[in-house]
Amino acid sequence: MVKSTLTILLLLVALSGHVAMSRAAIDPVEVGVDEHLGGYVPLDLNFYAESGDTVQLADLMKMPTVLVLVYYTCPGICSPLLNGVAEVLEKMNAEPGKDYEVITISFDTRDKPSVAGKKKVNYLKSFKRPFPDDAWRFLTGDSLSIARITDAVGFRYKRQGNDFTHPGLITVLAPDGKISRYLYGITFLPFDLKMALVEASQGRTGPTISKLLMYCFSYDPAGRKYALNIVHIGGAVILALLAIFVSYVLMTTRVRHKTAR
């Protein structure tokens, strides 16, 4: 019994180690998020507005801001992410342009203001209630500004052919550029976003929300979409089963010792 138990344990440990190595091989370290809660986004950065004019973040950020990093030709989660942002803004009990604003920035230097402008028109039209034109900006930029904003947020992405591997999330900023909250995934709860905006308005930071969503999904270059990462889930399941099995063995061993007495 003891030998078989040890054998099974060793097999589970070896398998979990194999999963971990496979995970490291599949997921490049260049992609992900290094959270910089309490850090600051440089407000002296210049980007291109939808009209093509140069704008500075300092002139746009006058209130708590939802920052969305995407690229406008993305075949994966960028559009669902923007849809999720629009949906939560529609449901949230807060007034755009007064309580908060949204800034979407493309991290692809190939994206031009004309494409950003079309995106903006489409999303503003999707709202059932009036949404001020200046309350959601769609920006593009040069490589230097993009590198500085992504580095400040800790947003790490990698080119895959004509596309990019990148995480899916939004970042909530205080008016002075302070990073207040990260919310992961492509759908968001109105309460979570509202609380993050309140915290940002007070200059406070908060814990990460729904980071597991980013952990469980990865980009599939062949399928040109984000898919459930079986390696990540498999590793978590194996570790959970290992913990349950060890607990079961310990419990049964104790019961047998008590019975033997």
C-alpha beads as a LAMMPS data file, in Angstrom:
LAMMPS data file: protein, C-alpha beads

261 atoms
260 bonds

1 atom types
1 bond types

-500.0 500.0 xlo xhi
-500.0 500.0 ylo yhi
-500.0 500.0 zlo zhi

Masses

1 110.0

Atoms # bond

1 1 1 0.000 0.000 0.000
2 1 1 2.775 2.450 0.989
3 1 1 4.868 1.565 -2.069
4 1 1 1.943 2.002 -4.455
5 1 1 1.043 5.288 -2.797
6 1 1 4.600 6.579 -3.181
7 1 1 4.654 5.445 -6.801
8 1 1 1.464 7.329 -7.592
9 1 1 2.752 10.427 -5.814
10 1 1 5.995 10.322 -7.773
11 1 1 4.082 9.946 -11.030
12 1 1 1.872 12.928 -10.187
13 1 1 4.875 15.068 -9.255
14 1 1 6.685 14.090 -12.450
15 1 1 3.604 14.829 -14.549
16 1 1 3.094 18.194 -12.875
17 1 1 6.758 18.993 -13.546
18 1 1 6.306 18.036 -17.197
19 1 1 3.268 20.304 -17.421
20 1 1 5.236 23.158 -15.878
21 1 1 8.065 22.696 -18.396
22 1 1 5.572 22.511 -21.260
23 1 1 3.940 25.670 -20.003
24 1 1 7.301 27.463 -19.948
25 1 1 7.997 26.304 -23.496
26 1 1 4.610 27.415 -24.806
27 1 1 4.220 30.738 -23.029
28 1 1 7.007 33.177 -23.914
29 1 1 8.132 35.281 -20.991
30 1 1 7.787 38.355 -23.191
31 1 1 3.993 38.227 -22.948
32 1 1 1.981 39.116 -19.857
33 1 1 1.546 41.874 -17.304
34 1 1 3.941 43.143 -14.665
35 1 1 1.593 44.991 -12.359
36 1 1 2.796 48.446 -11.386
37 1 1 0.099 49.339 -8.884
38 1 1 0.885 52.737 -7.430
39 1 1 3.187 53.558 -10.321
40 1 1 2.523 56.326 -12.793
41 1 1 1.840 56.617 -16.486
42 1 1 3.851 59.508 -17.996
43 1 1 1.382 62.234 -18.924
44 1 1 3.807 63.990 -21.269
45 1 1 3.300 61.305 -23.917
46 1 1 1.997 62.432 -27.300
47 1 1 -0.366 60.375 -29.433
48 1 1 -2.459 60.924 -32.537
49 1 1 -6.153 61.683 -32.091
50 1 1 -8.801 60.260 -34.393
51 1 1 -8.500 63.439 -36.477
52 1 1 -4.752 62.984 -36.895
53 1 1 -3.891 65.869 -34.578
54 1 1 -1.266 65.361 -31.904
55 1 1 -2.637 65.195 -28.358
56 1 1 -0.926 64.827 -24.994
57 1 1 -2.186 62.535 -22.256
58 1 1 -2.003 65.377 -19.752
59 1 1 -4.635 67.250 -21.763
60 1 1 -6.931 64.223 -21.997
61 1 1 -6.809 62.846 -18.463
62 1 1 -8.819 65.198 -16.258
63 1 1 -10.662 62.484 -14.325
64 1 1 -10.407 58.746 -13.533
65 1 1 -9.560 56.999 -16.769
66 1 1 -10.073 53.510 -18.148
67 1 1 -7.040 52.668 -20.284
68 1 1 -7.513 49.971 -22.934
69 1 1 -4.474 48.691 -24.846
70 1 1 -5.381 46.886 -28.075
71 1 1 -4.606 47.026 -31.774
72 1 1 -7.349 47.836 -34.224
73 1 1 -6.729 45.027 -36.750
74 1 1 -6.613 42.328 -34.063
75 1 1 -8.265 39.036 -35.129
76 1 1 -8.472 37.803 -31.545
77 1 1 -9.811 39.276 -28.319
78 1 1 -9.371 42.996 -28.999
79 1 1 -12.858 43.461 -30.458
80 1 1 -14.524 41.305 -27.751
81 1 1 -12.551 43.285 -25.168
82 1 1 -13.785 46.608 -26.562
83 1 1 -17.296 45.159 -26.723
84 1 1 -16.974 44.185 -23.073
85 1 1 -15.880 47.700 -22.179
86 1 1 -18.839 49.196 -24.040
87 1 1 -21.253 46.805 -22.334
88 1 1 -20.028 47.533 -18.814
89 1 1 -20.060 51.284 -19.460
90 1 1 -23.672 50.984 -20.629
91 1 1 -24.649 49.162 -17.426
92 1 1 -22.577 51.184 -14.986
93 1 1 -24.243 53.858 -12.923
94 1 1 -21.754 56.619 -13.705
95 1 1 -21.705 59.528 -16.110
96 1 1 -19.093 59.452 -18.888
97 1 1 -17.200 62.686 -19.272
98 1 1 -17.992 63.618 -15.684
99 1 1 -17.215 60.605 -13.507
100 1 1 -14.756 58.911 -15.854
101 1 1 -13.319 58.779 -19.356
102 1 1 -11.918 56.027 -21.557
103 1 1 -8.721 56.079 -23.595
104 1 1 -8.005 53.294 -26.051
105 1 1 -4.472 53.197 -27.445
106 1 1 -3.234 50.919 -30.211
107 1 1 0.169 49.372 -29.553
108 1 1 0.564 48.646 -33.296
109 1 1 2.439 51.468 -35.050
110 1 1 0.799 50.424 -38.329
111 1 1 -2.615 51.557 -37.076
112 1 1 -3.555 54.990 -38.367
113 1 1 -5.940 57.678 -37.052
114 1 1 -8.461 56.920 -39.806
115 1 1 -8.859 53.346 -38.554
116 1 1 -9.091 54.569 -34.967
117 1 1 -11.776 57.062 -35.983
118 1 1 -13.910 54.337 -37.559
119 1 1 -13.621 52.230 -34.413
120 1 1 -14.704 55.172 -32.311
121 1 1 -17.759 55.918 -34.450
122 1 1 -18.889 52.290 -34.295
123 1 1 -18.606 52.049 -30.509
124 1 1 -20.204 55.389 -29.752
125 1 1 -23.139 54.367 -31.949
126 1 1 -23.579 51.187 -29.898
127 1 1 -24.661 53.099 -26.776
128 1 1 -28.366 53.446 -26.099
129 1 1 -27.839 56.570 -24.021
130 1 1 -25.825 59.658 -25.089
131 1 1 -22.076 59.189 -24.774
132 1 1 -19.937 62.339 -25.116
133 1 1 -17.535 62.268 -28.035
134 1 1 -14.565 63.275 -25.884
135 1 1 -15.317 60.707 -23.177
136 1 1 -13.873 57.812 -25.211
137 1 1 -10.752 58.503 -27.244
138 1 1 -9.198 56.107 -29.748
139 1 1 -5.529 56.934 -30.183
140 1 1 -2.560 55.773 -32.233
141 1 1 1.103 56.570 -31.756
142 1 1 4.733 56.145 -32.698
143 1 1 6.989 53.413 -31.372
144 1 1 8.514 55.569 -28.614
145 1 1 5.198 56.676 -27.083
146 1 1 3.780 53.169 -27.366
147 1 1 6.854 51.682 -25.672
148 1 1 6.646 54.179 -22.815
149 1 1 2.931 53.652 -22.144
150 1 1 3.151 49.849 -22.311
151 1 1 6.270 49.806 -20.119
152 1 1 4.630 52.096 -17.570
153 1 1 1.603 49.803 -17.300
154 1 1 3.713 46.633 -17.426
155 1 1 1.927 45.434 -20.561
156 1 1 4.135 42.912 -22.384
157 1 1 3.245 41.716 -25.870
158 1 1 5.006 40.006 -28.765
159 1 1 4.597 40.131 -32.520
160 1 1 3.474 36.878 -34.155
161 1 1 3.725 37.409 -37.901
162 1 1 1.292 40.186 -38.741
163 1 1 -0.470 39.861 -35.399
164 1 1 0.450 40.043 -31.727
165 1 1 0.316 37.813 -28.697
166 1 1 -0.878 39.955 -25.809
167 1 1 -2.875 39.888 -22.565
168 1 1 -6.485 41.049 -22.273
169 1 1 -7.278 43.600 -19.588
170 1 1 -8.117 47.191 -18.769
171 1 1 -6.199 49.487 -16.445
172 1 1 -7.821 52.154 -14.284
173 1 1 -5.798 55.338 -13.814
174 1 1 -6.139 58.298 -11.474
175 1 1 -6.241 61.786 -13.047
176 1 1 -2.553 62.253 -12.222
177 1 1 -1.638 59.046 -14.068
178 1 1 -1.359 56.830 -11.002
179 1 1 -2.104 53.162 -11.744
180 1 1 -4.995 52.263 -9.464
181 1 1 -6.376 48.918 -10.621
182 1 1 -5.979 46.125 -13.202
183 1 1 -9.098 44.261 -14.349
184 1 1 -8.461 41.197 -16.488
185 1 1 -10.571 39.467 -19.111
186 1 1 -12.964 40.672 -21.794
187 1 1 -16.086 41.127 -19.661
188 1 1 -16.366 43.175 -16.494
189 1 1 -18.824 43.694 -13.668
190 1 1 -20.233 47.227 -13.301
191 1 1 -19.579 47.136 -9.540
192 1 1 -15.918 46.211 -10.002
193 1 1 -15.300 48.991 -12.499
194 1 1 -17.286 51.534 -10.492
195 1 1 -15.285 50.768 -7.347
196 1 1 -12.038 50.958 -9.290
197 1 1 -13.003 54.391 -10.608
198 1 1 -13.948 55.576 -7.124
199 1 1 -10.596 54.381 -5.793
200 1 1 -8.803 56.102 -8.676
201 1 1 -10.623 59.354 -7.950
202 1 1 -9.253 59.162 -4.407
203 1 1 -5.769 58.207 -5.539
204 1 1 -6.021 54.739 -3.974
205 1 1 -4.940 51.407 -5.420
206 1 1 -6.796 48.103 -5.256
207 1 1 -6.187 44.370 -5.739
208 1 1 -6.282 42.663 -9.092
209 1 1 -9.680 41.524 -10.393
210 1 1 -10.202 38.279 -12.363
211 1 1 -6.556 37.646 -13.181
212 1 1 -7.421 33.974 -13.694
213 1 1 -9.100 34.854 -16.993
214 1 1 -5.819 35.989 -18.474
215 1 1 -4.070 32.971 -16.982
216 1 1 -6.447 30.506 -18.599
217 1 1 -6.432 31.907 -22.110
218 1 1 -3.580 32.184 -24.578
219 1 1 -3.204 33.188 -28.209
220 1 1 -3.378 30.483 -30.835
221 1 1 -1.398 31.758 -33.864
222 1 1 -2.674 28.946 -36.089
223 1 1 -6.309 29.615 -35.251
224 1 1 -5.717 33.385 -35.045
225 1 1 -7.699 33.615 -31.842
226 1 1 -7.465 33.250 -28.070
227 1 1 -8.255 29.773 -26.840
228 1 1 -8.465 27.966 -23.542
229 1 1 -4.934 27.059 -22.465
230 1 1 -5.125 23.342 -21.679
231 1 1 -1.566 23.280 -20.330
232 1 1 -2.368 25.937 -17.726
233 1 1 -5.607 24.275 -16.702
234 1 1 -4.029 20.825 -16.717
235 1 1 -1.256 21.919 -14.391
236 1 1 -3.719 23.453 -11.960
237 1 1 -5.935 20.351 -12.033
238 1 1 -2.994 18.007 -11.436
239 1 1 -1.784 20.022 -8.466
240 1 1 -5.311 20.080 -7.044
241 1 1 -5.660 16.304 -7.493
242 1 1 -2.269 15.822 -5.886
243 1 1 -3.354 17.826 -2.841
244 1 1 -6.627 15.873 -2.581
245 1 1 -4.833 12.543 -2.943
246 1 1 -2.266 13.374 -0.256
247 1 1 -5.046 14.499 2.084
248 1 1 -6.953 11.259 1.422
249 1 1 -3.897 9.091 2.126
250 1 1 -3.169 10.920 5.370
251 1 1 -6.786 10.625 6.530
252 1 1 -7.062 6.903 5.756
253 1 1 -3.723 6.246 7.435
254 1 1 -4.891 7.982 10.607
255 1 1 -8.167 6.060 10.609
256 1 1 -6.323 2.735 10.288
257 1 1 -3.967 3.593 13.109
258 1 1 -6.937 4.451 15.358
259 1 1 -8.713 1.209 14.366
260 1 1 -5.571 -0.845 15.056
261 1 1 -5.405 0.575 18.567

Bonds

1 1 1 2
2 1 2 3
3 1 3 4
4 1 4 5
5 1 5 6
6 1 6 7
7 1 7 8
8 1 8 9
9 1 9 10
10 1 10 11
11 1 11 12
12 1 12 13
13 1 13 14
14 1 14 15
15 1 15 16
16 1 16 17
17 1 17 18
18 1 18 19
19 1 19 20
20 1 20 21
21 1 21 22
22 1 22 23
23 1 23 24
24 1 24 25
25 1 25 26
26 1 26 27
27 1 27 28
28 1 28 29
29 1 29 30
30 1 30 31
31 1 31 32
32 1 32 33
33 1 33 34
34 1 34 35
35 1 35 36
36 1 36 37
37 1 37 38
38 1 38 39
39 1 39 40
40 1 40 41
41 1 41 42
42 1 42 43
43 1 43 44
44 1 44 45
45 1 45 46
46 1 46 47
47 1 47 48
48 1 48 49
49 1 49 50
50 1 50 51
51 1 51 52
52 1 52 53
53 1 53 54
54 1 54 55
55 1 55 56
56 1 56 57
57 1 57 58
58 1 58 59
59 1 59 60
60 1 60 61
61 1 61 62
62 1 62 63
63 1 63 64
64 1 64 65
65 1 65 66
66 1 66 67
67 1 67 68
68 1 68 69
69 1 69 70
70 1 70 71
71 1 71 72
72 1 72 73
73 1 73 74
74 1 74 75
75 1 75 76
76 1 76 77
77 1 77 78
78 1 78 79
79 1 79 80
80 1 80 81
81 1 81 82
82 1 82 83
83 1 83 84
84 1 84 85
85 1 85 86
86 1 86 87
87 1 87 88
88 1 88 89
89 1 89 90
90 1 90 91
91 1 91 92
92 1 92 93
93 1 93 94
94 1 94 95
95 1 95 96
96 1 96 97
97 1 97 98
98 1 98 99
99 1 99 100
100 1 100 101
101 1 101 102
102 1 102 103
103 1 103 104
104 1 104 105
105 1 105 106
106 1 106 107
107 1 107 108
108 1 108 109
109 1 109 110
110 1 110 111
111 1 111 112
112 1 112 113
113 1 113 114
114 1 114 115
115 1 115 116
116 1 116 117
117 1 117 118
118 1 118 119
119 1 119 120
120 1 120 121
121 1 121 122
122 1 122 123
123 1 123 124
124 1 124 125
125 1 125 126
126 1 126 127
127 1 127 128
128 1 128 129
129 1 129 130
130 1 130 131
131 1 131 132
132 1 132 133
133 1 133 134
134 1 134 135
135 1 135 136
136 1 136 137
137 1 137 138
138 1 138 139
139 1 139 140
140 1 140 141
141 1 141 142
142 1 142 143
143 1 143 144
144 1 144 145
145 1 145 146
146 1 146 147
147 1 147 148
148 1 148 149
149 1 149 150
150 1 150 151
151 1 151 152
152 1 152 153
153 1 153 154
154 1 154 155
155 1 155 156
156 1 156 157
157 1 157 158
158 1 158 159
159 1 159 160
160 1 160 161
161 1 161 162
162 1 162 163
163 1 163 164
164 1 164 165
165 1 165 166
166 1 166 167
167 1 167 168
168 1 168 169
169 1 169 170
170 1 170 171
171 1 171 172
172 1 172 173
173 1 173 174
174 1 174 175
175 1 175 176
176 1 176 177
177 1 177 178
178 1 178 179
179 1 179 180
180 1 180 181
181 1 181 182
182 1 182 183
183 1 183 184
184 1 184 185
185 1 185 186
186 1 186 187
187 1 187 188
188 1 188 189
189 1 189 190
190 1 190 191
191 1 191 192
192 1 192 193
193 1 193 194
194 1 194 195
195 1 195 196
196 1 196 197
197 1 197 198
198 1 198 199
199 1 199 200
200 1 200 201
201 1 201 202
202 1 202 203
203 1 203 204
204 1 204 205
205 1 205 206
206 1 206 207
207 1 207 208
208 1 208 209
209 1 209 210
210 1 210 211
211 1 211 212
212 1 212 213
213 1 213 214
214 1 214 215
215 1 215 216
216 1 216 217
217 1 217 218
218 1 218 219
219 1 219 220
220 1 220 221
221 1 221 222
222 1 222 223
223 1 223 224
224 1 224 225
225 1 225 226
226 1 226 227
227 1 227 228
228 1 228 229
229 1 229 230
230 1 230 231
231 1 231 232
232 1 232 233
233 1 233 234
234 1 234 235
235 1 235 236
236 1 236 237
237 1 237 238
238 1 238 239
239 1 239 240
240 1 240 241
241 1 241 242
242 1 242 243
243 1 243 244
244 1 244 245
245 1 245 246
246 1 246 247
247 1 247 248
248 1 248 249
249 1 249 250
250 1 250 251
251 1 251 252
252 1 252 253
253 1 253 254
254 1 254 255
255 1 255 256
256 1 256 257
257 1 257 258
258 1 258 259
259 1 259 260
260 1 260 261
